[in-house]
Amino acid sequence: MDDFLKFRKMITPVIIQILFWIGVAGSVLGGLIVIATSFGSSGSGAAGFLAGLLMLVLGPVFVRVYCEILILLFKINESLVDIKDNLQK
């Protein structure tokens, strides 16, 4: 609890993991909606279906890469803190 209150322990990586799952759900849901609307009378046909399929497949990948970049910043911070602690010993 002391590390949490003194900002030595970061909670943001946990929040990033939650946002990852929200992003994946949003990508999949968005892709399914685009695919479903491509079959309607005002839909865009094959192009809409392909766009929805790409969103369904590539959306979670892009969300994952973005979240990994964010977590990488926190891993760098943790490594630097470990180096600082070792140098102080």
Secondary structure as GFF3:
##gff-version 3
##sequence-region A 1 89
A	DSSP	alpha_helix	2	5	.	.	.	ID=ss1
A	DSSP	alpha_helix	12	38	.	.	.	ID=ss2
A	DSSP	alpha_helix	46	88	.	.	.	ID=ss3
###
